[in-house]
Amino acid sequence: MQPRYVPRPEVLRVIAGVIALIGAIVGLVTRLETTHPGTEVQNFPEPAVVIWGDVLSKHKVCVDELRANPTSGSWRCISPVPLNDNPKYPEIARQATWQGGRCTHRLIDDSSRTWQCISTIRPSPFVLRPARQQQRDPVFFADLAQHHEDTRPPSAELCTVESRSAPTLGAWTCMAWQRLPQTPYRLVQVIDPGGPCAYRIVDEFTGVWSCRSTAPIADGR
């Protein structure tokens, strides 16, 4: 009968140490690859979205402005936009470029990061009244003179978009009817600035027709 080999105590301690070391390494790798419950993953902030316009404050920017005089005077903001202060989706304001020139109503063109002029003539007196008076006596601008018998809408709508076959002559045809507001209002005839135009839209902020194209539309509508 062969004698049984029994490792010496020093050898057993070395083997146990090696096993413990391997277990520690495996546990460390597992913790690095796995997120344990209750462990919060760090979210790095996304790049900020730039909102172009007239910077009013650290938290607000204007993208739509109005003034009474076509060539001078301060701009009045009619569409302020609050900036998102959520760090996950941050927004910052940047001053847009204004090329100058005659203009009474301007909007931001995001593609070029510049102001685009919508109207070049003095606004209707109704929109130049004090804000409180406008709130007490609101108005709705539309084409009240044209009948548009060929495209007459339901009685609760008025025409706010028109086109014609030539830029300087011809009858206007309605292309879009606007449902009247549900709140009390006063109907006011929109101002015709004159000049060549084949496609125009009512600018409710100035009460003036805004010509969007001098080129006739192919189908006449």
C-alpha positions as CSV (number, residue, x, y, z in Angstrom):
1,M,0.0,0.0,0.0
2,Q,1.5,3.3,-1.2
3,P,1.6,6.2,1.4
4,R,-0.8,9.1,0.6
5,Y,0.8,12.4,-0.2
6,V,-0.3,15.3,1.9
7,P,0.8,18.8,0.7
8,R,2.7,20.9,3.2
9,P,0.8,23.8,4.9
10,E,2.9,26.4,3.1
11,V,1.9,25.0,-0.3
12,L,-1.8,25.0,0.7
13,R,-1.6,28.6,1.7
14,V,-0.1,29.6,-1.7
15,I,-2.8,27.7,-3.5
16,A,-5.5,29.4,-1.5
17,G,-4.0,32.8,-2.1
18,V,-3.9,32.2,-5.9
19,I,-7.6,31.1,-5.8
20,A,-8.6,34.2,-3.9
21,L,-6.7,36.4,-6.3
22,I,-8.4,34.9,-9.3
23,G,-11.8,35.3,-7.6
24,A,-11.1,39.0,-6.9
25,I,-10.0,39.6,-10.6
26,V,-13.2,37.9,-11.9
27,G,-15.4,40.0,-9.5
28,L,-13.7,43.3,-10.6
29,V,-14.2,42.5,-14.3
30,T,-17.9,41.7,-13.6
31,R,-18.4,45.0,-11.8
32,L,-16.9,46.9,-14.7
33,E,-19.1,45.2,-17.3
34,T,-22.4,45.2,-15.4
35,T,-24.3,48.0,-13.9
36,H,-25.7,47.0,-10.5
37,P,-29.2,48.1,-9.4
38,G,-29.0,51.5,-7.8
39,T,-25.9,52.5,-9.6
40,E,-26.4,55.8,-11.6
41,V,-24.8,56.0,-15.0
42,Q,-23.3,59.4,-15.7
43,N,-25.0,61.2,-18.6
44,F,-22.8,63.6,-20.5
45,P,-24.6,66.8,-21.7
46,E,-25.7,66.9,-25.3
47,P,-24.4,69.8,-27.5
48,A,-26.6,72.9,-27.0
49,V,-29.2,73.8,-29.7
50,V,-28.7,77.3,-30.9
51,I,-31.8,79.5,-31.2
52,W,-31.2,82.5,-33.5
53,G,-33.0,85.8,-33.0
54,D,-32.9,88.9,-30.9
55,V,-31.5,87.9,-27.5
56,L,-33.7,89.3,-24.8
57,S,-32.1,87.7,-21.8
58,K,-30.2,84.6,-20.7
59,H,-33.4,82.6,-20.8
60,K,-35.4,84.1,-23.7
61,V,-34.9,85.0,-27.4
62,C,-37.3,86.8,-29.8
63,V,-37.9,85.3,-33.3
64,D,-40.7,87.7,-34.6
65,E,-40.6,91.5,-34.3
66,L,-42.6,94.5,-35.4
67,R,-42.0,98.3,-35.7
68,A,-44.1,101.2,-36.8
69,N,-41.6,103.0,-39.1
70,P,-40.2,101.1,-42.1
71,T,-36.8,102.8,-41.9
72,S,-36.2,103.5,-38.2
73,G,-37.3,102.9,-34.7
74,S,-36.9,100.1,-32.1
75,W,-38.2,96.6,-32.8
76,R,-41.0,95.3,-30.6
77,C,-41.0,91.5,-29.9
78,I,-44.3,89.7,-30.7
79,S,-43.0,86.1,-30.4
80,P,-40.6,85.6,-27.4
81,V,-39.3,82.0,-27.1
82,P,-38.2,80.7,-23.7
83,L,-35.0,78.6,-23.7
84,N,-34.9,75.1,-22.4
85,D,-32.8,75.0,-19.3
86,N,-32.8,71.2,-19.0
87,P,-29.1,70.1,-19.0
88,K,-30.0,67.0,-21.1
89,Y,-31.4,69.2,-23.9
90,P,-29.8,72.6,-23.5
91,E,-30.6,75.6,-25.7
92,I,-28.7,78.9,-26.1
93,A,-29.5,82.1,-27.8
94,R,-27.4,83.8,-30.5
95,Q,-28.0,87.2,-32.1
96,A,-29.1,86.9,-35.7
97,T,-27.9,89.1,-38.6
98,W,-30.0,92.0,-39.8
99,Q,-29.1,93.4,-43.3
100,G,-31.2,96.5,-42.8
101,G,-33.4,98.2,-45.3
102,R,-37.1,99.1,-45.3
103,C,-39.1,96.7,-43.0
104,T,-41.9,96.8,-40.4
105,H,-42.2,93.1,-39.7
106,R,-39.3,90.6,-39.6
107,L,-39.0,86.8,-38.9
108,I,-36.1,84.6,-38.3
109,D,-34.9,82.4,-41.2
110,D,-33.2,79.5,-39.4
111,S,-31.5,78.2,-42.6
112,S,-29.5,81.5,-43.0
113,R,-29.5,82.6,-39.4
114,T,-30.7,86.0,-40.5
115,W,-33.9,88.1,-40.3
116,Q,-36.3,87.9,-43.2
117,C,-38.5,90.9,-43.9
118,I,-42.3,90.1,-44.2
119,S,-43.7,93.6,-44.7
120,T,-42.2,96.9,-45.8
121,I,-45.0,99.4,-45.2
122,R,-46.4,101.0,-42.1
123,P,-48.7,98.6,-40.2
124,S,-52.4,99.2,-39.7
125,P,-53.3,101.7,-37.0
126,F,-55.1,98.9,-35.2
127,V,-51.9,97.1,-34.4
128,L,-50.1,100.2,-33.3
129,R,-52.5,100.8,-30.4
130,P,-51.4,100.2,-26.8
131,A,-51.4,96.6,-25.8
132,R,-54.3,96.9,-23.3
133,Q,-56.5,98.5,-25.9
134,Q,-55.7,95.8,-28.4
135,Q,-56.7,93.2,-25.8
136,R,-60.0,94.9,-25.1
137,D,-60.8,95.4,-28.8
138,P,-59.1,92.6,-30.8
139,V,-59.3,92.6,-34.6
140,F,-59.1,90.0,-37.4
141,F,-57.7,91.1,-40.7
142,A,-59.0,89.5,-43.9
143,D,-60.1,90.3,-47.5
144,L,-63.6,91.7,-46.9
145,A,-63.9,93.4,-50.3
146,Q,-63.5,90.3,-52.5
147,H,-66.4,87.9,-52.9
148,H,-64.7,84.9,-54.5
149,E,-67.9,83.5,-55.9
150,D,-66.0,80.6,-57.5
151,T,-64.6,79.4,-54.2
152,R,-67.0,80.7,-51.6
153,P,-66.4,79.0,-48.2
154,P,-68.7,78.2,-45.2
155,S,-70.0,81.4,-43.6
156,A,-67.6,81.1,-40.6
157,E,-64.5,81.6,-42.7
158,L,-62.7,84.5,-44.5
159,C,-60.0,84.6,-47.2
160,T,-56.4,85.1,-46.0
161,V,-54.4,83.8,-49.0
162,E,-54.9,84.9,-52.6
163,S,-53.4,84.4,-56.0
164,R,-53.9,85.7,-59.6
165,S,-52.6,84.8,-63.1
166,A,-50.5,88.0,-63.6
167,P,-48.4,90.1,-61.2
168,T,-50.0,93.5,-62.1
169,L,-53.6,92.7,-63.2
170,G,-56.4,90.1,-63.0
171,A,-58.9,89.1,-60.4
172,W,-57.7,87.6,-57.1
173,T,-58.7,84.0,-56.4
174,C,-58.8,82.7,-52.8
175,M,-56.5,79.9,-52.0
176,A,-57.0,79.5,-48.3
177,W,-59.9,80.3,-46.0
178,Q,-59.3,81.1,-42.3
179,R,-61.8,80.0,-39.7
180,L,-62.9,83.0,-37.6
181,P,-61.8,83.3,-34.0
182,Q,-64.2,82.0,-31.3
183,T,-63.6,85.0,-29.1
184,P,-65.1,88.5,-29.8
185,Y,-63.3,90.4,-32.5
186,R,-63.7,93.1,-35.0
187,L,-63.3,92.4,-38.7
188,V,-61.0,94.8,-40.5
189,Q,-60.1,95.0,-44.2
190,V,-56.4,94.1,-44.8
191,I,-54.3,96.9,-46.3
192,D,-53.2,96.5,-49.9
193,P,-49.6,97.9,-50.3
194,G,-49.8,97.8,-54.1
195,G,-47.0,96.9,-56.5
196,P,-46.6,93.7,-58.6
197,C,-47.7,90.5,-56.9
198,A,-49.2,87.2,-57.9
199,Y,-49.4,85.4,-54.5
200,R,-50.1,87.1,-51.2
201,I,-50.9,86.2,-47.6
202,V,-52.5,88.3,-44.8
203,D,-50.0,89.3,-42.2
204,E,-52.2,89.4,-39.1
205,F,-49.4,91.2,-37.1
206,T,-49.4,94.2,-39.4
207,G,-52.8,94.1,-41.1
208,V,-51.1,94.3,-44.5
209,W,-51.0,91.9,-47.5
210,S,-47.6,90.2,-47.6
211,C,-46.5,89.5,-51.2
212,R,-44.7,86.1,-51.3
213,S,-44.2,85.8,-55.0
214,T,-44.5,87.9,-58.2
215,A,-44.5,84.8,-60.4
216,P,-48.0,83.5,-61.3
217,I,-49.0,80.1,-60.1
218,A,-49.2,77.6,-62.9
219,D,-52.8,76.5,-62.3
220,G,-54.1,80.0,-61.4
221,R,-54.9,79.0,-57.8
